[in-house]
Amino acid sequence: MIKFFRKIRQKLLLGNKFSKYLIYAAGEILLVMIGILLALQVNNWNEQRKAGEKELKLLIELKDDLLETKNDLLTDIAKIPELRDSTNALFKAVLADRISNTDPYKIPKRFATETAILFPKLSAYEAIRSEGITIISNTKLRKEITDFYQLHLERVAWSEALLEEHDNKVIRPYLETNTGYTSTCEDCMDLYEVIESNDGTASHYYLLSRSDDQLLHPLQYKFRGLRALNRRYSALSDTIDDIIVLIDQEINSQ
């Protein structure tokens, strides 16, 4: 093909047909430009196809991560009513002055040592961040994803941290200082027996033998914190559902 065009150029030049040669040269340049543009277009199409495939893969992974996060979230949501009710029950007992040496109040140790903590799965989101959030082509979906991980999860983590800090710095120190100890295993003589008797759950108790108004404010704080956390958990659950709907729509559209 190159030899063919070269012969045409030589023929035109030898025949002193310069004007026709210029037209020919312009046409040749135009063909080259069209070829370059076509090559660029094909390359752009190929890059878009690869980006679309990568986006689809990431969206599928993100959906799986959100479903796992939702499952963990549901276990935390289930904990809140128990923690809230036990906090309220202890508050009422202290307020009514119903606690004494002859009628002690038994508080499960997990009341002060366990709290609801969400462990979201972040691998897909981290992969999206490394690629650049703009790999998510749907603007609404991209905003929802960003808000979920950078706002909603952060707010939940902040509420959890406040409660955990309150338990560790206020509730538990008070109970460990002002209560006796009892266990579901009355005959156990050491901790090995305590743990084994409770099937590894270590479900022993703080035994509160007096009502103390100093407990009222910490219990109110814990109760309010649990209610706030429960609201954040519920909102987070709804947000996960909304994002999954958007992801499904985007996957089906590709």
C-alpha positions as protocol buffer text, in pm:
chain_id: "A"
residue {
  index: 1
  type: MET
  ca { x: 0 y: 0 z: 0 }
}
residue {
  index: 2
  type: ILE
  ca { x: 286 y: 237 z: 89 }
}
residue {
  index: 3
  type: LYS
  ca { x: 462 y: 159 z: -242 }
}
residue {
  index: 4
  type: PHE
  ca { x: 138 y: 230 z: -425 }
}
residue {
  index: 5
  type: PHE
  ca { x: 108 y: 579 z: -278 }
}
residue {
  index: 6
  type: ARG
  ca { x: 477 y: 644 z: -336 }
}
residue {
  index: 7
  type: LYS
  ca { x: 440 y: 564 z: -707 }
}
residue {
  index: 8
  type: ILE
  ca { x: 147 y: 802 z: -734 }
}
residue {
  index: 9
  type: ARG
  ca { x: 351 y: 1083 z: -573 }
}
residue {
  index: 10
  type: GLN
  ca { x: 647 y: 1021 z: -804 }
}
residue {
  index: 11
  type: LYS
  ca { x: 423 y: 1013 z: -1113 }
}
residue {
  index: 12
  type: LEU
  ca { x: 260 y: 1342 z: -1021 }
}
residue {
  index: 13
  type: LEU
  ca { x: 592 y: 1512 z: -948 }
}
residue {
  index: 14
  type: LEU
  ca { x: 758 y: 1383 z: -1267 }
}
residue {
  index: 15
  type: GLY
  ca { x: 458 y: 1497 z: -1470 }
}
residue {
  index: 16
  type: ASN
  ca { x: 486 y: 1850 z: -1327 }
}
residue {
  index: 17
  type: LYS
  ca { x: 135 y: 1817 z: -1193 }
}
residue {
  index: 18
  type: PHE
  ca { x: 215 y: 2006 z: -872 }
}
residue {
  index: 19
  type: SER
  ca { x: -139 y: 2127 z: -805 }
}
residue {
  index: 20
  type: LYS
  ca { x: -273 y: 1774 z: -826 }
}
residue {
  index: 21
  type: TYR
  ca { x: 13 y: 1662 z: -604 }
}
residue {
  index: 22
  type: LEU
  ca { x: -89 y: 1913 z: -338 }
}
residue {
  index: 23
  type: ILE
  ca { x: -445 y: 1783 z: -350 }
}
residue {
  index: 24
  type: TYR
  ca { x: -314 y: 1430 z: -325 }
}
residue {
  index: 25
  type: ALA
  ca { x: -87 y: 1521 z: -33 }
}
residue {
  index: 26
  type: ALA
  ca { x: -373 y: 1687 z: 149 }
}
residue {
  index: 27
  type: GLY
  ca { x: -584 y: 1379 z: 95 }
}
residue {
  index: 28
  type: GLU
  ca { x: -306 y: 1159 z: 224 }
}
residue {
  index: 29
  type: ILE
  ca { x: -272 y: 1374 z: 535 }
}
residue {
  index: 30
  type: LEU
  ca { x: -647 y: 1358 z: 586 }
}
residue {
  index: 31
  type: LEU
  ca { x: -641 y: 978 z: 561 }
}
residue {
  index: 32
  type: VAL
  ca { x: -362 y: 965 z: 818 }
}
residue {
  index: 33
  type: MET
  ca { x: -557 y: 1191 z: 1054 }
}
residue {
  index: 34
  type: ILE
  ca { x: -871 y: 983 z: 1012 }
}
residue {
  index: 35
  type: GLY
  ca { x: -668 y: 672 z: 1088 }
}
residue {
  index: 36
  type: ILE
  ca { x: -526 y: 831 z: 1402 }
}
residue {
  index: 37
  type: LEU
  ca { x: -869 y: 946 z: 1516 }
}
residue {
  index: 38
  type: LEU
  ca { x: -1015 y: 600 z: 1457 }
}
residue {
  index: 39
  type: ALA
  ca { x: -730 y: 443 z: 1653 }
}
residue {
  index: 40
  type: LEU
  ca { x: -785 y: 687 z: 1939 }
}
residue {
  index: 41
  type: GLN
  ca { x: -1157 y: 619 z: 1935 }
}
residue {
  index: 42
  type: VAL
  ca { x: -1102 y: 245 z: 1945 }
}
residue {
  index: 43
  type: ASN
  ca { x: -853 y: 291 z: 2231 }
}
residue {
  index: 44
  type: ASN
  ca { x: -1099 y: 513 z: 2422 }
}
residue {
  index: 45
  type: TRP
  ca { x: -1375 y: 260 z: 2371 }
}
residue {
  index: 46
  type: ASN
  ca { x: -1150 y: -17 z: 2495 }
}
residue {
  index: 47
  type: GLU
  ca { x: -1051 y: 185 z: 2804 }
}
residue {
  index: 48
  type: GLN
  ca { x: -1416 y: 265 z: 2877 }
}
residue {
  index: 49
  type: ARG
  ca { x: -1503 y: -102 z: 2843 }
}
residue {
  index: 50
  type: LYS
  ca { x: -1227 y: -198 z: 3087 }
}
residue {
  index: 51
  type: ALA
  ca { x: -1337 y: 75 z: 3331 }
}
residue {
  index: 52
  type: GLY
  ca { x: -1697 y: -46 z: 3306 }
}
residue {
  index: 53
  type: GLU
  ca { x: -1592 y: -403 z: 3379 }
}
residue {
  index: 54
  type: LYS
  ca { x: -1383 y: -288 z: 3676 }
}
residue {
  index: 55
  type: GLU
  ca { x: -1670 y: -75 z: 3806 }
}
residue {
  index: 56
  type: LEU
  ca { x: -1909 y: -368 z: 3779 }
}
residue {
  index: 57
  type: LYS
  ca { x: -1669 y: -595 z: 3968 }
}
residue {
  index: 58
  type: LEU
  ca { x: -1622 y: -337 z: 4243 }
}
residue {
  index: 59
  type: LEU
  ca { x: -1997 y: -280 z: 4275 }
}
residue {
  index: 60
  type: ILE
  ca { x: -2058 y: -653 z: 4316 }
}
residue {
  index: 61
  type: GLU
  ca { x: -1786 y: -670 z: 4583 }
}
residue {
  index: 62
  type: LEU
  ca { x: -1926 y: -360 z: 4754 }
}
residue {
  index: 63
  type: LYS
  ca { x: -2272 y: -513 z: 4767 }
}
residue {
  index: 64
  type: ASP
  ca { x: -2129 y: -827 z: 4930 }
}
residue {
  index: 65
  type: ASP
  ca { x: -1943 y: -614 z: 5185 }
}
residue {
  index: 66
  type: LEU
  ca { x: -2256 y: -414 z: 5265 }
}
residue {
  index: 67
  type: LEU
  ca { x: -2456 y: -733 z: 5319 }
}
residue {
  index: 68
  type: GLU
  ca { x: -2191 y: -862 z: 5560 }
}
residue {
  index: 69
  type: THR
  ca { x: -2187 y: -526 z: 5737 }
}
residue {
  index: 70
  type: LYS
  ca { x: -2566 y: -539 z: 5761 }
}
residue {
  index: 71
  type: ASN
  ca { x: -2552 y: -885 z: 5922 }
}
residue {
  index: 72
  type: ASP
  ca { x: -2306 y: -760 z: 6183 }
}
residue {
  index: 73
  type: LEU
  ca { x: -2518 y: -450 z: 6233 }
}
residue {
  index: 74
  type: LEU
  ca { x: -2827 y: -660 z: 6303 }
}
residue {
  index: 75
  type: THR
  ca { x: -2646 y: -843 z: 6586 }
}
residue {
  index: 76
  type: ASP
  ca { x: -2555 y: -505 z: 6739 }
}
residue {
  index: 77
  type: ILE
  ca { x: -2912 y: -378 z: 6700 }
}
residue {
  index: 78
  type: ALA
  ca { x: -3031 y: -689 z: 6885 }
}
residue {
  index: 79
  type: LYS
  ca { x: -2800 y: -608 z: 7179 }
}
residue {
  index: 80
  type: ILE
  ca { x: -2934 y: -258 z: 7236 }
}
residue {
  index: 81
  type: PRO
  ca { x: -3274 y: -347 z: 7391 }
}
residue {
  index: 82
  type: GLU
  ca { x: -3109 y: -580 z: 7646 }
}
residue {
  index: 83
  type: LEU
  ca { x: -2850 y: -321 z: 7744 }
}
residue {
  index: 84
  type: ARG
  ca { x: -3112 y: -45 z: 7754 }
}
residue {
  index: 85
  type: ASP
  ca { x: -3359 y: -247 z: 7964 }
}
residue {
  index: 86
  type: SER
  ca { x: -3094 y: -358 z: 8213 }
}
residue {
  index: 87
  type: THR
  ca { x: -2977 y: 3 z: 8248 }
}
residue {
  index: 88
  type: ASN
  ca { x: -3333 y: 118 z: 8310 }
}
residue {
  index: 89
  type: ALA
  ca { x: -3400 y: -163 z: 8559 }
}
residue {
  index: 90
  type: LEU
  ca { x: -3092 y: -74 z: 8763 }
}
residue {
  index: 91
  type: PHE
  ca { x: -3184 y: 296 z: 8751 }
}
residue {
  index: 92
  type: LYS
  ca { x: -3534 y: 224 z: 8885 }
}
residue {
  index: 93
  type: ALA
  ca { x: -3398 y: 1 z: 9161 }
}
residue {
  index: 94
  type: VAL
  ca { x: -3152 y: 267 z: 9275 }
}
residue {
  index: 95
  type: LEU
  ca { x: -3410 y: 545 z: 9248 }
}
residue {
  index: 96
  type: ALA
  ca { x: -3668 y: 347 z: 9450 }
}
residue {
  index: 97
  type: ASP
  ca { x: -3405 y: 257 z: 9711 }
}
residue {
  index: 98
  type: ARG
  ca { x: -3485 y: -111 z: 9672 }
}
residue {
  index: 99
  type: ILE
  ca { x: -3123 y: -232 z: 9714 }
}
residue {
  index: 100
  type: SER
  ca { x: -2981 y: -341 z: 10049 }
}
residue {
  index: 101
  type: ASN
  ca { x: -2752 y: -596 z: 10212 }
}
residue {
  index: 102
  type: THR
  ca { x: -3048 y: -824 z: 10263 }
}
residue {
  index: 103
  type: ASP
  ca { x: -3181 y: -767 z: 9912 }
}
residue {
  index: 104
  type: PRO
  ca { x: -2877 y: -709 z: 9686 }
}
residue {
  index: 105
  type: TYR
  ca { x: -2908 y: -632 z: 9317 }
}
residue {
  index: 106
  type: LYS
  ca { x: -2737 y: -874 z: 9081 }
}
residue {
  index: 107
  type: ILE
  ca { x: -2580 y: -707 z: 8775 }
}
residue {
  index: 108
  type: PRO
  ca { x: -2440 y: -926 z: 8495 }
}
residue {
  index: 109
  type: LYS
  ca { x: -2076 y: -843 z: 8438 }
}
residue {
  index: 110
  type: ARG
  ca { x: -2139 y: -803 z: 8064 }
}
residue {
  index: 111
  type: PHE
  ca { x: -2349 y: -496 z: 8154 }
}
residue {
  index: 112
  type: ALA
  ca { x: -2024 y: -309 z: 8214 }
}
residue {
  index: 113
  type: THR
  ca { x: -1786 y: -501 z: 7990 }
}
residue {
  index: 114
  type: GLU
  ca { x: -1982 y: -559 z: 7671 }
}
residue {
  index: 115
  type: THR
  ca { x: -2122 y: -305 z: 7432 }
}
residue {
  index: 116
  type: ALA
  ca { x: -2243 y: -295 z: 7076 }
}
residue {
  index: 117
  type: ILE
  ca { x: -1955 y: -238 z: 6834 }
}
residue {
  index: 118
  type: LEU
  ca { x: -1999 y: -250 z: 6458 }
}
residue {
  index: 119
  type: PHE
  ca { x: -1720 y: -395 z: 6247 }
}
residue {
  index: 120
  type: PRO
  ca { x: -1796 y: -285 z: 5890 }
}
residue {
  index: 121
  type: LYS
  ca { x: -1628 y: -465 z: 5604 }
}
residue {
  index: 122
  type: LEU
  ca { x: -1424 y: -208 z: 5413 }
}
residue {
  index: 123
  type: SER
  ca { x: -1223 y: -401 z: 5153 }
}
residue {
  index: 124
  type: ALA
  ca { x: -1436 y: -307 z: 4850 }
}
residue {
  index: 125
  type: TYR
  ca { x: -1456 y: 58 z: 4953 }
}
residue {
  index: 126
  type: GLU
  ca { x: -1079 y: 71 z: 5000 }
}
residue {
  index: 127
  type: ALA
  ca { x: -1038 y: -75 z: 4650 }
}
residue {
  index: 128
  type: ILE
  ca { x: -1273 y: 191 z: 4513 }
}
residue {
  index: 129
  type: ARG
  ca { x: -1075 y: 464 z: 4688 }
}
residue {
  index: 130
  type: SER
  ca { x: -748 y: 333 z: 4546 }
}
residue {
  index: 131
  type: GLU
  ca { x: -896 y: 339 z: 4195 }
}
residue {
  index: 132
  type: GLY
  ca { x: -1053 y: 681 z: 4255 }
}
residue {
  index: 133
  type: ILE
  ca { x: -1412 y: 731 z: 4360 }
}
residue {
  index: 134
  type: THR
  ca { x: -1496 y: 858 z: 4011 }
}
residue {
  index: 135
  type: ILE
  ca { x: -1477 y: 500 z: 3888 }
}
residue {
  index: 136
  type: ILE
  ca { x: -1838 y: 487 z: 4013 }
}
residue {
  index: 137
  type: SER
  ca { x: -2006 y: 652 z: 3716 }
}
residue {
  index: 138
  type: ASN
  ca { x: -2348 y: 705 z: 3873 }
}
residue {
  index: 139
  type: THR
  ca { x: -2331 y: 1041 z: 4052 }
}
residue {
  index: 140
  type: LYS
  ca { x: -2608 y: 963 z: 4303 }
}
residue {
  index: 141
  type: LEU
  ca { x: -2462 y: 624 z: 4390 }
}
residue {
  index: 142
  type: ARG
  ca { x: -2115 y: 774 z: 4425 }
}
residue {
  index: 143
  type: LYS
  ca { x: -2245 y: 1033 z: 4671 }
}
residue {
  index: 144
  type: GLU
  ca { x: -2438 y: 773 z: 4872 }
}
residue {
  index: 145
  type: ILE
  ca { x: -2128 y: 554 z: 4900 }
}
residue {
  index: 146
  type: THR
  ca { x: -1909 y: 845 z: 5006 }
}
residue {
  index: 147
  type: ASP
  ca { x: -2162 y: 966 z: 5265 }
}
residue {
  index: 148
  type: PHE
  ca { x: -2203 y: 615 z: 5404 }
}
residue {
  index: 149
  type: TYR
  ca { x: -1835 y: 552 z: 5466 }
}
residue {
  index: 150
  type: GLN
  ca { x: -1719 y: 903 z: 5549 }
}
residue {
  index: 151
  type: LEU
  ca { x: -2021 y: 1033 z: 5743 }
}
residue {
  index: 152
  type: HIS
  ca { x: -2266 y: 768 z: 5862 }
}
residue {
  index: 153
  type: LEU
  ca { x: -2010 y: 509 z: 5972 }
}
residue {
  index: 154
  type: GLU
  ca { x: -1802 y: 778 z: 6142 }
}
residue {
  index: 155
  type: ARG
  ca { x: -2104 y: 899 z: 6339 }
}
residue {
  index: 156
  type: VAL
  ca { x: -2184 y: 546 z: 6451 }
}
residue {
  index: 157
  type: ALA
  ca { x: -1821 y: 486 z: 6553 }
}
residue {
  index: 158
  type: TRP
  ca { x: -1825 y: 813 z: 6749 }
}
residue {
  index: 159
  type: SER
  ca { x: -2141 y: 712 z: 6940 }
}
residue {
  index: 160
  type: GLU
  ca { x: -1996 y: 367 z: 7012 }
}
residue {
  index: 161
  type: ALA
  ca { x: -1671 y: 519 z: 7138 }
}
residue {
  index: 162
  type: LEU
  ca { x: -1856 y: 749 z: 7378 }
}
residue {
  index: 163
  type: LEU
  ca { x: -2046 y: 460 z: 7530 }
}
residue {
  index: 164
  type: GLU
  ca { x: -1740 y: 238 z: 7552 }
}
residue {
  index: 165
  type: GLU
  ca { x: -1542 y: 514 z: 7718 }
}
residue {
  index: 166
  type: HIS
  ca { x: -1826 y: 578 z: 7965 }
}
residue {
  index: 167
  type: ASP
  ca { x: -1842 y: 210 z: 8057 }
}
residue {
  index: 168
  type: ASN
  ca { x: -1464 y: 180 z: 8096 }
}
residue {
  index: 169
  type: LYS
  ca { x: -1410 y: 505 z: 8290 }
}
residue {
  index: 170
  type: VAL
  ca { x: -1731 y: 537 z: 8492 }
}
residue {
  index: 171
  type: ILE
  ca { x: -1963 y: 235 z: 8511 }
}
residue {
  index: 172
  type: ARG
  ca { x: -1713 y: -46 z: 8544 }
}
residue {
  index: 173
  type: PRO
  ca { x: -1478 y: 127 z: 8791 }
}
residue {
  index: 174
  type: TYR
  ca { x: -1775 y: 210 z: 9012 }
}
residue {
  index: 175
  type: LEU
  ca { x: -1909 y: -147 z: 9008 }
}
residue {
  index: 176
  type: GLU
  ca { x: -1568 y: -301 z: 9066 }
}
residue {
  index: 177
  type: THR
  ca { x: -1513 y: -71 z: 9365 }
}
residue {
  index: 178
  type: ASN
  ca { x: -1859 y: -75 z: 9523 }
}
residue {
  index: 179
  type: THR
  ca { x: -1994 y: -424 z: 9465 }
}
residue {
  index: 180
  type: GLY
  ca { x: -1930 y: -779 z: 9572 }
}
residue {
  index: 181
  type: TYR
  ca { x: -1881 y: -1070 z: 9336 }
}
residue {
  index: 182
  type: THR
  ca { x: -2101 y: -1370 z: 9272 }
}
residue {
  index: 183
  type: SER
  ca { x: -2120 y: -1638 z: 9005 }
}
residue {
  index: 184
  type: THR
  ca { x: -2367 y: -1880 z: 8855 }
}
residue {
  index: 185
  type: CYS
  ca { x: -2135 y: -2147 z: 8991 }
}
residue {
  index: 186
  type: GLU
  ca { x: -2164 y: -2119 z: 9369 }
}
residue {
  index: 187
  type: ASP
  ca { x: -1920 y: -2406 z: 9437 }
}
residue {
  index: 188
  type: CYS
  ca { x: -1646 y: -2294 z: 9199 }
}
residue {
  index: 189
  type: MET
  ca { x: -1316 y: -2231 z: 9376 }
}
residue {
  index: 190
  type: ASP
  ca { x: -1112 y: -2077 z: 9093 }
}
residue {
  index: 191
  type: LEU
  ca { x: -1155 y: -1898 z: 8761 }
}
residue {
  index: 192
  type: TYR
  ca { x: -1096 y: -2212 z: 8556 }
}
residue {
  index: 193
  type: GLU
  ca { x: -1403 y: -2366 z: 8715 }
}
residue {
  index: 194
  type: VAL
  ca { x: -1601 y: -2043 z: 8674 }
}
residue {
  index: 195
  type: ILE
  ca { x: -1528 y: -2023 z: 8302 }
}
residue {
  index: 196
  type: GLU
  ca { x: -1588 y: -2393 z: 8237 }
}
residue {
  index: 197
  type: SER
  ca { x: -1910 y: -2398 z: 8438 }
}
residue {
  index: 198
  type: ASN
  ca { x: -2050 y: -2121 z: 8224 }
}
residue {
  index: 199
  type: ASP
  ca { x: -1952 y: -2282 z: 7892 }
}
residue {
  index: 200
  type: GLY
  ca { x: -1687 y: -2017 z: 7834 }
}
residue {
  index: 201
  type: THR
  ca { x: -1924 y: -1723 z: 7873 }
}
residue {
  index: 202
  type: ALA
  ca { x: -1788 y: -1604 z: 8209 }
}
residue {
  index: 203
  type: SER
  ca { x: -2140 y: -1496 z: 8304 }
}
residue {
  index: 204
  type: HIS
  ca { x: -2068 y: -1387 z: 8660 }
}
residue {
  index: 205
  type: TYR
  ca { x: -2219 y: -1090 z: 8839 }
}
residue {
  index: 206
  type: TYR
  ca { x: -2158 y: -774 z: 9032 }
}
residue {
  index: 207
  type: LEU
  ca { x: -2355 y: -780 z: 9357 }
}
residue {
  index: 208
  type: LEU
  ca { x: -2474 y: -430 z: 9452 }
}
residue {
  index: 209
  type: SER
  ca { x: -2576 y: -415 z: 9816 }
}
residue {
  index: 210
  type: ARG
  ca { x: -2682 y: -51 z: 9852 }
}
residue {
  index: 211
  type: SER
  ca { x: -2862 y: 217 z: 9656 }
}
residue {
  index: 212
  type: ASP
  ca { x: -2631 y: 502 z: 9562 }
}
residue {
  index: 213
  type: ASP
  ca { x: -2749 y: 824 z: 9399 }
}
residue {
  index: 214
  type: GLN
  ca { x: -2404 y: 859 z: 9240 }
}
residue {
  index: 215
  type: LEU
  ca { x: -2514 y: 589 z: 8996 }
}
residue {
  index: 216
  type: LEU
  ca { x: -2816 y: 778 z: 8869 }
}
residue {
  index: 217
  type: HIS
  ca { x: -2641 y: 1026 z: 8640 }
}
residue {
  index: 218
  type: PRO
  ca { x: -2405 y: 766 z: 8487 }
}
residue {
  index: 219
  type: LEU
  ca { x: -2702 y: 538 z: 8420 }
}
residue {
  index: 220
  type: GLN
  ca { x: -2896 y: 823 z: 8258 }
}
residue {
  index: 221
  type: TYR
  ca { x: -2594 y: 899 z: 8038 }
}
residue {
  index: 222
  type: LYS
  ca { x: -2565 y: 531 z: 7939 }
}
residue {
  index: 223
  type: PHE
  ca { x: -2935 y: 507 z: 7864 }
}
residue {
  index: 224
  type: ARG
  ca { x: -2935 y: 821 z: 7647 }
}
residue {
  index: 225
  type: GLY
  ca { x: -2625 y: 697 z: 7468 }
}
residue {
  index: 226
  type: LEU
  ca { x: -2786 y: 362 z: 7393 }
}
residue {
  index: 227
  type: ARG
  ca { x: -3097 y: 530 z: 7253 }
}
residue {
  index: 228
  type: ALA
  ca { x: -2886 y: 757 z: 7033 }
}
residue {
  index: 229
  type: LEU
  ca { x: -2679 y: 463 z: 6912 }
}
residue {
  index: 230
  type: ASN
  ca { x: -2991 y: 265 z: 6837 }
}
residue {
  index: 231
  type: ARG
  ca { x: -3121 y: 550 z: 6620 }
}
residue {
  index: 232
  type: ARG
  ca { x: -2792 y: 567 z: 6434 }
}
residue {
  index: 233
  type: TYR
  ca { x: -2792 y: 190 z: 6384 }
}
residue {
  index: 234
  type: SER
  ca { x: -3145 y: 198 z: 6242 }
}
residue {
  index: 235
  type: ALA
  ca { x: -3058 y: 485 z: 6007 }
}
residue {
  index: 236
  type: LEU
  ca { x: -2744 y: 301 z: 5899 }
}
residue {
  index: 237
  type: SER
  ca { x: -2944 y: -13 z: 5824 }
}
residue {
  index: 238
  type: ASP
  ca { x: -3185 y: 186 z: 5607 }
}
residue {
  index: 239
  type: THR
  ca { x: -2894 y: 352 z: 5425 }
}
residue {
  index: 240
  type: ILE
  ca { x: -2738 y: 14 z: 5348 }
}
residue {
  index: 241
  type: ASP
  ca { x: -3068 y: -101 z: 5198 }
}
residue {
  index: 242
  type: ASP
  ca { x: -3090 y: 214 z: 4985 }
}
residue {
  index: 243
  type: ILE
  ca { x: -2735 y: 175 z: 4854 }
}
residue {
  index: 244
  type: ILE
  ca { x: -2792 y: -191 z: 4768 }
}
residue {
  index: 245
  type: VAL
  ca { x: -3100 y: -92 z: 4566 }
}
residue {
  index: 246
  type: LEU
  ca { x: -2892 y: 164 z: 4374 }
}
residue {
  index: 247
  type: ILE
  ca { x: -2615 y: -89 z: 4317 }
}
residue {
  index: 248
  type: ASP
  ca { x: -2862 y: -345 z: 4182 }
}
residue {
  index: 249
  type: GLN
  ca { x: -3006 y: -85 z: 3946 }
}
residue {
  index: 250
  type: GLU
  ca { x: -2660 y: 9 z: 3823 }
}
residue {
  index: 251
  type: ILE
  ca { x: -2555 y: -354 z: 3775 }
}
residue {
  index: 252
  type: ASN
  ca { x: -2872 y: -434 z: 3581 }
}
residue {
  index: 253
  type: SER
  ca { x: -2823 y: -129 z: 3358 }
}
residue {
  index: 254
  type: GLN
  ca { x: -2476 y: -239 z: 3246 }
}
